Amino acid sequence: MRRLIRLVVIGCMALTSGPYAFPSDAQGSVDAIIAIVNDEVITNKDLQDYIRQTHASMVAQGIAQDKIQAMMEELQADGLEQLIQDKLILSHANTIEIKVREKLVDDRIASIKAKYPSEQVFLTALVSNGATMTDLRNKILEQLKIKFVIDHEIRSQVFVNPQEVTDFYEQNSNQFRQGRRINLDSIYIAFLDDPANARRRADEALALIKEKQDFREVASQYSDTPSIGMVEEGQFVPSIEEEVFRMRLDQVSEPIETDKGIYIFKLKGEIPPATLELDEVRGKIYDILYHQKFQQRFERWLQKLKSKAYVEIKP
């Protein structure tokens, strides 16, 4: 599935500063030929550019850091293989004459520029990454072709019928079971650089609550964070979980210390364990089945492209 995410991400390519480390086998001469795909050669520089552009694109789009890290680790391990796969897909797109309107490329460039404070900052980023506007346009054009051919030959052929959704639900009902949930009002006072002061403030807050002042009013005066709200068993660290899940309705806890601060909780309500109804998870199941079918069809289609192509990886 990461490969499919990567195809979409690079299709939205943007620029950012900051190099990324390249695989050890890409550290030789930048002109060295490392693979041949049909009649196209791939050099060390092609691979380096591919990894750099992938990283730049994900950062510029605000992709979560853990996902970026996972993708970069994958590229470090098999970047050449993934680059070859992209070349095969693009070659097929060109063979069947997939066309991309210039306006789509223009719109994509405009959306990339909009991420920068000004035109000059955008151009500076472009140059600092060793690219030109022509390079950018060509890259966007290629990746839109890849997206369109996948949409045309794979996505349009994937169907999930209602009975499949029902069967999945019945066979995997344990996946849709929710544990006991509780609704908590909370006060959190951070230690910062003065734990003693935090403890004093927590005692003050608790004293006001015991004097029958409204918990939320006290929270508005003392809490450093919003109220926690609804939580399920297993979401807290054990030391807190043991306390809050044995509280009674409307009970207020004593101050509970963590490494970084102090909590005071009030139990507002609870929901017993239950299995979600089919209608509540129908969309989620559809997405699971759709992605499974999409991935299976994509892998078969890709293997077919490989079987018809000439691919040589240089030692």
Secondary structure, DSSP 8 states (H G I E B T S, - for coil): -HHHHHHHHHHT----S------GGGSS-TT-EEEEETTEEEEHHHHHHHHHHHHHHHHHTT--HHHHHHHHHHHHHHHHHHHHHHHHHHHHHHHTT----HHHHHHHHHHHHTTSSSHHHHHHHHHHTT--HHHHHHHHHHHHHHHHHHHHHTGGG----HHHHHHHHHHTGGGGEE--EEEEEEEEEE-TT-HHHHHHHHHHHHHHHHTT--HHHHHHHH-SS---EEEETTSS-HHHHHHHTT--TT-B---EE-SSEEEEEEEEEEE--EE--HHHHHHHHHHHHHHHHHHHHHHHHHHHHHHTS-EEE--
